[in-house]
Amino acid sequence: MNSGPSPAAIHNDSADWGKRNTAGVAIASSLLFDAISHDFGNGPVLSDVSIAIEPGEILCLLGPSGSGKSTLLRIAAGIETPRSGSVWIDKRVVAGNGINIPPEKRNIGLVFQDFALFPHLDVEANVRFGLNGWSRKVAAEETARILSRVGMTRFAQMYPHQLSGGEQQRVALARALAPRPAILLMDEPFSGLDSRLRDTVREQTIGLLRDTRSTAIIVTHDPEEALRIGDRIALMRGGRLVQLGTGRELYEEPNCLFSARFFSELNLMQVAVSEGFIETPLGRLEAGKFSHGDPVSVCVRLSDVLVEPQASAAAVPGRIISRHFMGVVELLEISVEGNDDPVRSRIRAGSLPPDTRDVWLQIKPDTAMIFPAT
């Protein structure tokens, strides 16, 4: 049995993965989901979802479990056929309108959450499997090229069970990229890795996708991950598209309470508009588009609750009831008159003396988010 490369060899080989070199470049394609709906016989899984992905774009499909993310990915791959709507690749219908192009003819690569490597094949054979139909010589050259590109050359004769999770992920990525697909689909590809390895492998993977100019759709339930890797994010809930835009747009301009909550921990206050203003336990806000008597949900991120040891003109008094040190920041829970739940704030560690109990709070200007009450 192959015992694998030496620790030094592993270190050197891994250090090279993700660097720019002569990687083959795919001809990126556009992808369009046009009014996609789908069900499995027990209620809708997707409802009228439309998303256009540009050539070379990395789109993150984000949402909680059961939101339809993976189903939409499988429809793009051709594994599932939509009940209604259509899928277009490069302005050509591949699903819907009486057409269903099989997966192998869509020029799409797919990386599953569990990597789906063949246990009886070594690394080289796993990667070469996607090159059936290529000449033996060209397939061997392409396999060697992509294994070098992901830093797995020295592992070529090893089997999946001999590899770590991060190494298996690289092999799965290499197998998907070897045929130079026009579109790469990845279903929660980093969720099985521990947090430190996840950050490294994720950054290297995105670097490789940028280098090869691949169009990619990556499914994730982690908003921080989506913010890190997506050119745009499609946020889904209950089979519907909630919001589509850049990470900055979704974070700074959420279109609903669900979107705001998905990206941030919030203080939530249910109040009513009165004569053009909203009186909250943390101070007065302008009502904006809302009318007198409208019930509204006022949301304030923890980092937007300013906490000071001394009074200021617009601040309201509060008393710290719990304080948790979390490294760079501290998490405070503060009792405020008129609010049933403690107000939570995240402040820079050490910015308040350790024995402070009585404080003054206010909302950072122009940061409160106001939605119709739910």
ABEGO torsion letter per residue (X at the ends): XBAEBBAAAAAAAAAABGBBBABBBBBBBBBBBBGBBBBAGAEBABBGBBBBBBBGBBBBBBEBBGAGAAAAAAAAAGABBBABEBBBBGGBBABEGGBBBBAAAAGBBBBBAAGGBBAABBAAAAAAAAABGBBAAAAAAAAAAAAAAAGAAAAAABBAAABBAAAAAAAAAAAAAAAGBABBBBBGAAAABBAAAAAAAAAAAAAAAAAAGBBBBBBBABAAAAAAABABBBBBBGGBBABBEBAAAAAABBABAAAAAAABBBBBBBBBBBGGBBBBAAEBBBAEABBBGBBBBBBBBAAABBBBABBBAABBBBBBABBBBAEABBBBBBBBBGBABBBBBBBBBGABBAABABBBBBBBBGABBBBBBX
